[in-house]
Amino acid sequence: MFEKMMNYIQEFLENTPNDIYEFSIILEDALVDDYDEMHNEQPRATEIIADETPDICASAEPGMTLEEIEEFKRKLRIEYDKALKAVI
């Protein structure tokens, strides 16, 4: 499940849609719903990705400007990279 989540984020970062709101809702929900399974697979990396990422997702709104989307992606990439470094 952890790998699936990280692949989902990576795909988003590489192929960002014009409206990121749906992605943010799905990611935020998955981090809650699948946390235990992810934590069993990659405890530290899951703690890292689940720390700030829900707040980043909560900042997304429908119809964000390109600049707002780029800022969202920048913040998400930071968390993604930190979690990737913690993978064992």
N, C-alpha and C positions, 0 to 999 in steps of 0.2 A: 504493500500500500504506500509506503514512503516513496519508493521509486516512482510509482504511478503519479503521486502528487508532484514530485520534483519534475517529472517529464511534462506534466500539465503546465506548470509554471514556465518551464523552459520554452515550450511551444508558444505560450502567450508572449513571452519576451521577444521571441524571434519573429512571430507573425501576429502582431498586435492588431486586433480589429478596431474599427473606427469608434465603436462604443464599447467601453470596457466594463460597464456596469454589471452585465450578466456574469462575466468572468469573476468579478469581485465578490458577488453573492455566492456563487458556487464554491469558490476557494475558501471563503470565510466559513461557510457551512461545513465543508469537508474537513477543515482543520479541527472543528469541534467534533463532528460525527465520527471521524476516523482517527482521532488522536490516540486512543489506546492501542490500536493496531499498529499505527505508525511508530509509537513510542516503544513497543515491543521489538520492532525491527531496528530502529535507529534512535535510541533514547536521547542522546545529547543533541543530535541534529534536529530532532522533532521539537525539543524544547526551544531551540533557537528559532526555527521557522514559525513556531506557534506563539512566540513572544510578541513581536511587533507587527507581524503580518496581518492579524485580524484588524488592528487599528488602521493599517494602510488600506485594507479592503473597505473598511467602514467610511473612508474618506471619498470613495468613488461615488459619483452622481451621474445620472443619465445626461447625455449631451455635454460632456466635458470638452474643453478646448484641447487642441493639440498640445499646447504647453502644459496643461494640467495632466494630460495623459503621460507625457514624457516625465513629469515629476513623479507620478505614480509609479511608472516603470523604474525610474532611478532608485526609488526607495525599496521597491520590491526586489530589484536586482541585488541590492546590498544584503538584504536578508537571505535571499537565495544563495548568494556566494558564501555567506557566513555558514549557512547550514551545510552546504556542499563540503566545505573544509572540515566539518565535524563528522562526516560520514566515516564509519569504521568498516 
